[in-house]
């Protein structure tokens, strides 16, 4: 820690100066074409240092020094804004930045260095992304705004108020866990949707497949299989995209397991590493077969809005249903029942069974059994996507689909047998 060598005062002073320089540099660069801007590379560091010195003096004198100085600074910034308005100069961003810089200097005086620097990074990113944000807003539709509002309501207004306790007929359901699962899966899908939209319609087929699979790898398979038939000159590119989309499913499961049972990753990463390597090699093999001189066109995947509230509640319903199936399968039929639950749930979705198995492994201390069930779900889900690609895609890609998914099946079955033996 720098404070051990420089002392608390000098460390805070340097942090305050750095904060002011970062924000001031951005403002100076933004207003470089305006000769008479009133706040830039010198004003912002001085403002941060002022906040730091006021808070330092207050620790020896009175906290009212901070209160009175802050109020006076707010009034000063307000007067500056009024003068700017008289001169028909609009915008309040620089004034707000000065206020924030002053408060960040106060935070540095309190020793909140990491917090102050984190806030500085966010503020600078917002200030420097003005053009990008404006272009983004122009492209956002009303439906997407409503989807974002729904997500905020779900994550910030509903989730925190769900009870964090077990309920239900067999007391295995936790409303907070179910709500968090919905928020997590919806968030992953929403990020993939936005990135896919703003990446442009002429991006690589593989990039779109990779991003689109965050929403639904099955949807990507469905669309790409049809595209391979409609655009036969790009059929191998679409085939590689289908294989890559199924690889994202494995990554998504790993993310869910990391959230709900991090200890399970110790047993899981070698297994999923083998699956990922298999799919990567298959994707590379198919991709190298296509003609690189052909231009990639028409590769956008329209997956709709991933945040429809009905879909979120449907996922919650599936999650609860699978939780009950896993419980009763384990109670009535033992391990054989869990195997059947994994196979059946994987026909429609792998996220819900993965979350339930992560929790099951933590409660029952049975990591290898939980991984076996996940692998069975992956196997059945991959069988569905392989069938879609085979029957819906161009006949020329069937051989590649059989080889790629066949290799994945073989590795998956070997891993199932291994973990079942260890269980």
Secondary structure by P-SEA (a helix, b strand, c coil): cccccccaaaaaaaaaaaaaaaaaaaaaaaacccccccccccaaaaaaaaaaaaaaaaaaccaaaaaaaaaaaaaaaaaaaaaaaaaccccaaaaaaaaaaaaaaaaaaacaaaaaaaaaaaaaaaaaaaaaaaaaaaaccaaaaaaaaaaaaaccccccccccccccccccccaaaaaaaaaaaaaaaaaaaaaaaaccccccaaaaaaaaaaacaaaaaaaaaaaaaacccaaaaaaaaaaaaaaaaaaaaaaaaaacccccccccaaaaaaaaaaaaaaaaaaaaacccccccccccccccccccaaaaaaaaaaaaaaaaaaaaaaacccaaaaaaaaaaaacccaaaaaaaaaaaaaaaccaaaaaaaaaaaaaaaaaaaaaaaaaaccccaaaaaaaaaaaaaaaaaaaaaaaaaac
